[in-house]
């Protein structure tokens, strides 16, 4: 997730050879005040004994981003500091490379609210646009929705134009419409100007200016070959790009484009209020947006829409963002928010990750609390406490729901059959679904609704954190809050009643010799002891794995109730399996991440596993071959192997701060 850190600030790093380990997930704002231990490289020959003193050596310079020396091995001086900085630079690229590859060709919708545009600290906007340009240069398809609400309100007040807002929508008079157009135009030009910043001349002089200006083609190779299926989104096939027509400008920066992409209609009279020139988004011209993105342009949209009568209508910023994200089937909807609007847990800490079900429950609680605080009504037990009632339709799995999200070429929204895409957003609007939830911040409401309507993930990031966009996307834990509809949301600790489903998954593999057979009693005991985790989808267990703890020195296996604070613990990953029909879709990775997080939570640094058939999969995820498992001195006391099975031992050392 990065190019990282505060502009000129920290890039959390790990001292580990490839395959790259992901960067630290500490919150950027308090990480600088804490020294982090430097992780030792994973070693296939390191025994499970006590760590060396090097494991506890702090390296504050890796957190703070400053050139503070930390006992360099080469002695004092600039050379040592330079060497340390070079090492950090290389480590950063190795850690970021999986994210760079994963995001390349993906479609992101980024919301820059009016509060950012109106902030007197211009460096905030400059940093955001710089980060957007970097995403573009790394091959991400980016559309930016630029808000102007705060500016419009301030200009209306200055010009004595009445400001009237109902249910989150501004009543747009002819006078306020002129102001909205002025603010939108100014913001658009300003962002275009910032995107036009060129490359540092010193860079081009050192590495040579390419005379033919062959620019980086974000979505294909330099010969024009493109894999249109790489991102899995709906932007369609990609035309061969001209060598001179990429999204990058000859002098550097990114090419921005804007247009009448949003078709809107007058909001009309609602509850007796005439909204005049306020508009509701009808649909997005997906083909036009996709064409610009295929060219590598950064697409800029304001909160203004246009109707068939040739009128300009003032829409709500998040109406534009959500409709765009849904209609283009974006991989991510990313919203910049004020610090006080970041989702928080009950303990006040940032909610780093919210599965969709958790996010739905979160906004429902907010809505109910607001309703009680305002005394609107006595809130009884809701029929569905986890979501607004109107969103239930999205949870159905039938042809009607699936059809709402199928982009087709039967005809456009006007029914003239010219091949334009039909709008999923429009279909949802026709069903009466709204993304807004009364009493809940619009940012989190838009994030949850978008994920339920097909957007893969939504992120909320604090715009006061420098480099937040890059830190959120190119580091493991990010600095924001993520809402996800991924399968990961179904990963949890196994319950006693899950044992029979775990048996059904493992039994066929045991017959094939892939896993070791267990009796029913042995399996029930392990599940009851809390050793298993499962992935659940719609009430069905589709994957399982065990995390068995051992003392590193004593011949005792631990259960969850044992005290692990005074001894070093190592953990074995075992019985790792995904049901046929659910494989090759990332569920194994999500289950492994869950186990690794549990290990870190218990301060377990060393993982190992025994395998005969799945070595390549685990090797690609950072495990190192340590030889045959039978009679291996690297195994912790108490771990037994089956003679003659010829299982191979693989190990991995975790960074506690990762």
C-alpha positions in Angstrom: 0.0 0.0 0.0 2.2 3.0 -0.4 5.1 4.9 -1.9 4.9 5.8 1.5 4.6 7.6 4.5 4.4 11.1 5.3 5.9 13.1 2.6 9.3 12.5 3.8 8.1 10.4 6.6 8.3 6.8 7.7 8.2 3.6 5.8 7.8 0.8 8.3 10.1 -2.0 7.3 11.0 -5.5 8.0 14.4 -7.1 7.7 13.3 -10.2 5.7 14.5 -11.6 2.4 12.0 -12.4 -0.3 9.3 -13.5 -0.5 8.5 -10.0 0.8 6.9 -9.5 4.2 4.2 -6.9 4.4 4.8 -3.6 6.2 3.8 -2.8 9.7 0.1 -2.0 10.4 0.5 0.4 13.3 -1.5 3.6 13.3 0.6 6.2 11.5 -0.2 8.9 14.1 1.1 7.1 17.1 3.7 4.9 15.5 6.3 7.6 15.6 6.2 7.7 19.4 6.9 4.0 19.7 10.1 2.1 18.9 9.5 -1.2 17.2 11.6 -4.3 17.5 13.6 -5.2 14.4 12.5 -8.6 13.1 15.2 -11.2 12.3 15.2 -12.8 8.9 13.3 -16.1 8.8 15.8 -18.9 9.1 15.3 -22.5 8.3 18.1 -23.4 10.6 17.1 -21.3 13.6 16.0 -23.5 16.5 12.9 -22.7 18.5 15.0 -21.6 21.4 15.3 -18.1 22.9 15.7 -15.2 20.6 19.0 -13.4 20.3 19.5 -9.9 21.6 19.1 -8.6 18.0 15.4 -9.5 18.2 14.9 -6.8 20.8 17.0 -4.1 19.2 14.8 -1.0 18.6 15.0 0.9 15.4 13.2 4.2 15.9 14.4 5.6 12.6 12.3 3.1 10.8 9.2 4.4 12.5 9.9 8.1 12.6 11.3 8.4 9.1 14.2 10.5 10.3 17.8 9.7 9.7 18.4 8.7 13.3 21.3 6.3 13.6 20.6 3.1 15.5 24.0 1.6 16.3 25.0 1.0 12.7 27.2 -2.0 12.2 29.6 -0.1 10.0 30.3 2.6 12.6 29.3 6.2 12.8 29.0 8.6 9.9 27.1 9.5 6.9 28.0 6.3 5.1 26.2 4.2 7.7 23.1 6.4 7.7 23.1 6.3 3.9 23.3 2.5 3.9 20.5 2.3 6.4 18.3 4.6 4.3 19.1 2.5 1.2 18.1 -0.7 3.0 14.8 0.9 4.1 14.2 2.0 0.5 14.8 -1.5 -0.9 12.7 -3.1 1.8 9.9 -0.8 1.2 9.6 -1.7 -2.5 9.8 -5.4 -1.7 7.0 -5.0 0.8 4.9 -2.9 -1.4 5.3 -5.0 -4.5 2.4 -7.4 -3.9 0.0 -4.5 -3.5 1.4 -2.7 -6.5 0.8 -5.9 -8.6 -2.6 -6.5 -7.1 -4.0 -3.0 -7.6 -2.7 -2.6 -11.1 -5.6 -2.4 -13.5 -8.1 -2.1 -10.6 -10.8 0.7 -10.6 -10.9 3.0 -7.6 -13.4 5.8 -7.0 -11.9 8.4 -4.7 -14.1 11.0 -2.9 -12.4 14.3 -2.0 -15.1 16.2 0.1 -15.7 19.9 0.1 -14.0 20.2 3.5 -10.7 19.3 1.9 -11.2 21.8 -0.9 -12.1 24.5 1.6 -9.3 23.8 4.1 -6.9 26.7 4.4 -4.0 24.2 4.6 -3.3 23.8 0.9 -0.8 21.1 1.6 -3.6 18.6 2.4 -5.1 18.9 -1.1 -1.7 18.9 -2.7 -0.7 15.7 -1.0 -4.0 14.0 -1.9 -3.6 14.9 -5.6 0.0 13.8 -5.6 -1.0 10.5 -4.2 -3.8 10.1 -6.8 -1.3 10.8 -9.5 1.0 8.1 -8.1 -1.9 5.6 -8.2 -2.4 6.5 -11.8 1.3 6.0 -12.6 1.1 2.6 -10.9 -1.6 1.5 -13.3 -4.7 2.1 -11.2 -7.8 3.3 -13.0 -8.9 6.3 -10.9 -12.0 8.5 -10.8 -12.1 11.4 -8.4 -15.3 12.9 -7.1 -14.7 16.4 -5.9 -17.1 17.9 -3.4 -17.8 21.6 -2.8 -20.5 21.8 -0.2 -18.5 23.8 2.4 -17.4 26.3 -0.3 -20.9 26.7 -1.6 -22.3 27.4 1.9 -19.5 29.9 2.6 -20.0 31.7 -0.7 -23.8 31.8 -0.2 -23.3 33.4 3.2 -20.9 35.9 1.9 -23.3 36.9 -0.9 -26.4 36.8 1.4 -27.9 33.9 -0.5 -30.2 31.8 1.8 -29.0 28.3 2.7 -31.7 25.7 3.2 -31.0 22.0 3.7 -33.5 19.2 4.2 -32.7 15.5 4.8 -29.1 16.1 3.8 -29.9 17.8 0.5 -29.5 21.5 -0.3 -32.4 23.5 -1.7 -30.7 24.9 -4.8 -32.1 28.2 -5.9 -30.9 29.8 -9.2 -28.5 32.0 -7.2 -27.0 29.1 -5.3 -26.8 27.1 -8.5 -24.5 29.8 -10.0 -22.4 29.6 -6.8 -22.2 25.7 -7.1 -21.1 26.0 -10.7 -18.5 28.5 -9.8 -17.1 26.4 -6.9 -17.2 23.2 -9.0 -15.3 24.9 -11.9 -12.7 26.3 -9.6 -12.1 23.0 -7.9 -11.8 21.1 -11.1 -9.3 23.5 -12.5 -7.3 23.5 -9.3 -7.1 19.7 -9.3 -6.1 19.6 -12.9 -3.3 22.0 -12.2 -2.0 19.9 -9.4 -2.2 16.8 -11.5 -0.1 18.6 -14.2 3.0 18.8 -12.0 6.0 17.5 -13.9 8.8 15.1 -13.0 11.8 16.5 -11.1 14.2 17.6 -13.8 17.1 16.1 -11.8 15.6 12.7 -12.3 15.3 13.0 -16.0 18.8 14.3 -16.3 20.3 11.5 -14.3 18.4 8.6 -16.0 17.9 10.2 -19.4 14.8 11.8 -21.0 13.1 9.4 -23.4 13.0 11.4 -26.6 9.9 9.7 -28.0 8.0 10.2 -24.7 6.9 6.6 -24.6 4.9 6.8 -21.4 3.9 4.0 -18.9 0.8 2.3 -20.1 -1.3 1.8 -17.0 -3.3 -1.2 -18.2 -1.2 -3.1 -20.6 2.4 -3.7 -21.7 4.4 -1.4 -23.9 3.4 -3.3 -27.0 -0.3 -2.6 -26.4 -1.1 -6.0 -25.1 -3.7 -5.8 -22.3 -5.3 -8.4 -20.0 -8.8 -6.9 -19.6 -9.8 -9.5 -17.1 -7.0 -8.6 -14.6 -9.1 -6.4 -12.4 -12.3 -8.4 -12.7 -14.4 -5.3 -13.1 -16.9 -4.3 -15.7 -15.0 -1.8 -17.8 -15.0 -4.2 -20.7 -12.3 -4.9 -23.2 -9.4 -2.6 -23.5 -8.4 -1.1 -26.9 -4.8 -1.1 -27.9 -3.2 2.0 -26.6 -1.2 4.3 -28.7 2.4 4.6 -27.7 2.0 8.3 -27.5 -1.6 8.3 -26.1 -1.1 6.9 -22.5 -2.4 8.7 -19.5 0.9 10.2 -18.5 1.9 13.6 -19.7 5.1 14.0 -21.6 6.6 16.1 -18.9 5.3 14.0 -16.1 2.1 14.2 -14.0 -1.3 12.7 -15.0 -3.8 13.7 -17.6 -7.1 14.7 -16.1 -10.4 14.6 -18.0 -13.9 15.7 -17.0 -17.3 15.8 -18.8 -21.0 15.4 -18.6 -20.8 11.9 -17.4 -23.6 12.2 -14.8 -27.3 12.2 -16.0 -29.6 13.6 -13.3 -33.2 14.6 -12.8 -34.7 17.3 -10.7 -35.4 16.1 -7.1 -38.7 17.9 -7.3 -41.0 18.5 -4.3 -40.3 16.2 -1.4 -42.5 16.5 1.8 -43.7 19.8 0.6 -40.2 21.2 0.0 -39.4 22.4 -3.5 -35.7 21.6 -4.1 -35.6 23.6 -7.3 -32.3 22.9 -9.1 -31.2 20.1 -6.8 -30.8 16.9 -8.7 -30.9 13.1 -8.1 -28.4 11.0 -10.1 -30.1 8.8 -12.7 -27.1 7.0 -14.1 -23.5 7.3 -15.1 -22.2 7.2 -18.7 -20.1 4.1 -17.9 -18.8 3.7 -21.5 -17.5 7.3 -21.6 -15.8 6.9 -18.2 -14.4 3.5 -19.2 -12.9 5.0 -22.4 -11.1 7.7 -20.5 -9.8 5.2 -17.9 -8.6 2.9 -20.7 -6.6 5.8 -22.0 -5.0 6.1 -18.5 -6.7 9.4 -17.7 -7.7 10.4 -14.2 -11.5 11.1 -14.5 -12.7 14.1 -12.5 -16.3 14.5 -11.5 -18.0 17.2 -9.5 -21.4 17.2 -7.8 -23.1 18.6 -10.9 -25.3 16.5 -13.1 -27.1 17.3 -16.4 -30.6 16.5 -17.6 -32.2 16.0 -21.0 -33.5 19.6 -21.0 -29.9 20.8 -21.0 -30.1 22.0 -17.4 -27.3 21.9 -14.8 -28.4 20.3 -11.5 -26.7 20.4 -8.2 -26.4 16.8 -6.9 -25.1 15.5 -3.6 -21.4 14.5 -3.7 -21.9 11.0 -2.3 -24.8 10.4 -4.7 -22.4 10.9 -7.5 -19.7 8.8 -5.9 -21.9 5.8 -4.9 -23.7 5.8 -8.3 -20.3 5.9 -10.1 -18.8 3.1 -8.0 -21.8 0.9 -8.4 -22.2 1.4 -12.1 -18.5 0.8 -13.0 -18.4 -2.1 -10.5 -15.4 -0.4 -8.8 -12.9 -2.5 -6.8 -12.8 0.2 -4.2 -14.7 3.3 -3.0 -12.3 5.5 -1.0 -13.5 8.4 1.0 -11.5 11.1 2.7 -13.1 12.1 6.0 -12.4 14.4 8.9 -10.7 12.8 11.9 -13.8 13.0 14.0 -15.8 11.1 11.4 -13.6 8.0 11.4 -15.4 4.9 12.6 -14.5 4.0 16.2 -14.9 0.9 18.3 -16.4 0.9 21.7 -13.0 1.5 23.2 -12.5 4.6 21.0 -9.9 3.0 18.8 -9.9 3.2 15.1 -12.0 0.4 13.5 -9.4 -0.9 11.2 -11.4 -3.6 9.5 -15.2 -4.1 9.4 -16.7 -7.1 7.7 -19.9 -6.1 6.0 -22.1 -7.7 8.7 -20.2 -5.8 11.4 -20.4 -2.5 9.5 -24.2 -3.0 9.0 -24.6 -3.5 12.8 -22.4 -0.4 13.4 -24.5 2.0 11.4 -27.7 0.5 12.8 -26.5 1.3 16.3 -25.6 4.8 15.3 -29.0 5.3 13.7 -30.8 3.9 16.7 -28.8 6.0 19.1 -29.4 9.2 17.1 -33.1 8.4 17.0 -33.2 8.0 20.8 -31.1 11.0 21.5 -33.4 13.2 19.3 -36.5 11.7 20.9 -38.1 10.9 17.6 -39.6 7.7 18.9 -39.2 4.8 21.3 -37.0 2.4 19.5 -38.3 -1.2 19.9 -36.3 -4.3 19.0 -35.8 -4.0 15.2 -36.7 -6.9 13.0 -33.1 -6.8 11.6 -30.7 -4.9 13.9 -27.8 -5.3 11.5 -29.1 -3.2 8.5 -31.7 -0.8 7.3 -34.9 -2.5 6.4 -34.8 -1.2 2.8 -31.4 -3.0 2.2 -32.9 -6.5 2.8 -33.6 -6.8 -0.9 -29.9 -6.7 -1.7 -29.3 -9.8 0.4 -31.6 -12.0 -1.6 -29.9 -14.5 -4.0 -32.3 -14.7 -6.9 -32.4 -13.8 -10.6 -34.0 -10.4 -9.9 -31.2 -9.3 -7.7 -28.5 -10.8 -9.9 -30.1 -9.1 -12.9 -29.9 -5.7 -11.3 -26.1 -5.9 -11.4 -25.6 -7.3 -14.9 -24.4 -4.6 -17.2 -25.8 -5.4 -20.6 -26.0 -3.9 -24.0 -29.7 -4.4 -24.7 -30.3 -0.7 -24.7 -29.4 2.4 -22.9 -31.4 4.1 -20.2 -33.6 5.8 -22.9 -34.4 2.5 -24.4 -33.1 3.4 -27.9 -31.0 0.2 -28.1 -27.8 1.8 -29.2 -25.6 -0.4 -27.1 -25.2 1.8 -24.1 -24.9 0.0 -20.7 -27.9 -0.2 -18.4 -27.3 1.3 -15.0 -27.4 -0.9 -11.9 -27.7 2.2 -9.9 -30.8 3.2 -11.7 -32.3 -0.2 -11.1 -31.7 0.1 -7.4 -33.2 3.6 -7.4 -36.3 2.2 -9.1 -36.6 -0.3 -6.3 -36.6 2.6 -3.9 -33.3 1.7 -2.3 -31.3 4.6 -0.8 -27.8 4.6 0.5 -28.5 7.2 3.2 -29.3 6.1 6.7 -30.9 8.6 9.0 -28.7 9.5 11.9 -25.6 7.9 10.4 -22.7 9.7 8.8 -22.9 9.7 5.1 -19.4 8.4 4.6 -20.0 5.1 6.4 -23.5 4.7 5.0 -22.2 5.1 1.5 -19.4 2.7 2.2 -21.7 -0.1 3.4 -24.3 0.4 0.8 -21.7 0.4 -2.0 -20.3 -2.9 -0.8 -23.7 -4.5 -0.6 -24.4 -3.2 -4.1 -21.3 -4.8 -5.7 -18.2 -2.7 -4.8 -15.6 -5.0 -3.4 -14.2 -2.8 -0.6 -14.7 0.6 0.8 -12.2 2.6 2.7 -12.5 5.6 5.0 -9.3 7.6 5.5 -8.4 10.6 7.6 -7.4 13.4 5.3 -5.2 15.0 8.0 -2.8 12.0 7.8 -0.2 12.8 5.2 0.1 10.0 2.6 -3.0 8.3 4.0 -4.2 7.0 0.6 -0.9 5.3 -0.1 -0.5 4.0 3.4 -4.0 2.5 3.3 -3.5 0.8 0.0 0.1 -0.3 0.0 0.6 -1.5 3.6 -0.9 -4.5 5.3 -3.0 -2.8 8.0 -3.3 0.7 6.5 -4.2 3.8 8.5 -8.0 4.0 7.8 -11.1 1.9 8.2 -12.0 -0.8 5.6 -15.5 -2.2 4.9 -15.3 -5.4 3.0 -17.8 -7.9 1.4 -15.0 -10.4 0.9 -15.3 -14.0 2.1 -13.0 -13.0 5.0 -15.9 -11.7 6.9 -17.0 -15.3 7.5 -13.7 -16.4 9.2 -14.1 -17.0 12.9 -13.2 -19.4 15.8 -14.8 -22.8 15.4 -17.7 -23.7 17.7 -18.3 -27.2 19.1 -21.1 -27.9 16.7 -18.8 -27.2 13.8 -16.8 -30.4 14.3 -18.9 -32.5 12.0 -18.5 -30.0 9.2 -14.7 -29.9 9.8 -14.7 -33.7 9.6 -16.5 -33.6 6.3 -13.9 -31.3 4.9 -10.9 -33.2 6.2 -12.0 -36.8 5.8 -11.7 -37.0 2.0 -8.2 -35.4 2.2 -7.1 -37.8 4.8 -8.1 -40.7 2.5 -6.0 -39.2 -0.2 -3.0 -38.8 2.3 -3.1 -35.0 2.1 -3.9 -34.6 5.8 -3.5 -36.9 8.8 -6.6 -38.8 9.9 -8.2 -37.9 13.2 -10.7 -39.9 15.3 -14.0 -38.2 16.1 -13.0 -37.8 19.7 -9.6 -36.3 18.8 -11.3 -33.8 16.5 -14.0 -32.8 19.0 -11.3 -32.3 21.6 -9.3 -29.9 19.4 -12.4 -28.0 18.3 -13.6 -27.7 22.0 -10.1 -26.5 23.0 -10.4 -23.6 20.6 -7.6 -24.7 18.2 -9.7 -24.5 15.0 -10.9 -21.6 12.9 -13.4 -21.9 10.1 -14.6 -19.9 7.2 -18.4 -19.7 7.0 -20.6 -18.6 4.1 -24.3 -18.4 4.4 -24.2 -20.8 7.3 -22.0 -23.3 5.5 -18.5 -24.2 6.7 -16.3 -24.0 3.6 -12.8 -24.0 5.1 -11.0 -24.9 8.3 -7.5 -24.8 9.9 -6.0 -25.5 13.3 -3.5 -23.4 15.2 -1.8 -25.7 17.7 0.4 -24.0 20.4 3.5 -25.6 21.9 6.0 -24.5 24.4 9.3 -24.0 22.7 11.3 -25.8 25.4 8.9 -28.1 27.3 7.2 -31.2 26.3 3.8 -29.7 26.8 1.1 -28.8 24.4 -0.9 -25.7 25.4 -4.6 -25.0 25.3 -6.1 -21.5 25.3 -6.6 -21.4 29.1 -2.9 -21.9 29.8 -0.7 -19.0 30.7 1.5 -18.1 27.7 2.9 -14.8 29.1 6.0 -16.3 30.7 7.2 -18.8 28.1 8.0 -18.7 24.4 5.2 -20.2 22.4 5.4 -21.6 18.8 2.4 -22.6 16.8 1.7 -25.2 14.2 -0.7 -24.6 11.3 -2.5 -27.9 10.7 -5.6 -29.4 9.1 -5.6 -26.5 6.6 -8.3 -27.2 3.9 -10.9 -25.5 1.7 -13.9 -27.3 0.3 -13.8 -28.2 -3.5 -15.8 -25.6 -5.4 -14.6 -22.8 -3.1 -10.9 -22.9 -4.0 -8.7 -20.6 -6.0 -10.8 -17.5 -4.9 -8.5 -16.2 -2.1 -10.2 -18.0 0.8 -7.1 -19.8 1.8 -5.2 -16.6 2.0 -7.9 -15.0 4.1 -7.9 -18.0 6.5 -4.1 -17.9 6.8 -4.2 -14.2 7.5 -6.7 -14.9 10.3 -4.4 -17.5 11.9 -1.4 -15.2 11.7 -3.4 -12.4 13.3 -4.4 -14.7 16.1 -0.7 -15.7 16.6 0.4 -12.1 16.8 -2.3 -11.3 19.3 -0.9 -14.0 21.5 2.7 -12.7 20.9 3.6 -15.9 18.9 6.4 -15.2 16.5 7.2 -18.6 15.1 4.9 -20.7 12.9 5.6 -24.1 11.4 3.7 -26.7 9.5 4.2 -30.2 8.1 3.1 -31.0 4.6 3.5 -33.5 1.8 1.4 -32.0 -1.0 0.9 -28.2 -0.4 4.5 -27.0 -0.1 4.4 -24.6 -3.1 1.3 -22.8 -1.8 2.9 -22.1 1.6 6.3 -21.3 0.2 4.7 -18.5 -1.9 3.3 -17.1 1.3 6.6 -16.7 3.2 7.2 -20.2 4.7 10.8 -21.6 4.3 11.6 -25.2 3.8 13.5 -26.6 6.8 14.1 -30.2 5.7 12.4 -33.4 6.6 10.1 -33.2 9.6 10.8 -36.6 11.1 13.4 -36.4 13.9 14.0 -32.7 13.0 15.7 -30.8 15.9 13.7 -27.7 14.8 10.4 -29.2 15.9 9.2 -28.1 19.4 9.2 -30.7 22.1 5.9 -32.6 22.2 5.3 -32.4 18.4 5.1 -36.0 17.0 5.4 -37.1 13.4 4.2 -40.1 11.6 7.0 -42.5 10.7 7.3 -43.2 7.0 5.0 -40.3 6.0 8.1 -38.2 4.9 6.4 -34.9 5.8 8.4 -31.8 5.1 8.9 -29.0 7.7 8.2 -25.4 6.8 8.7 -22.5 9.1 8.0 -18.8 9.2 8.9 -16.0 11.6 6.2 -13.3 12.2 6.9 -9.7 12.9 4.8 -8.8 16.0 4.2 -5.3 14.7 3.1 -6.5 11.2 
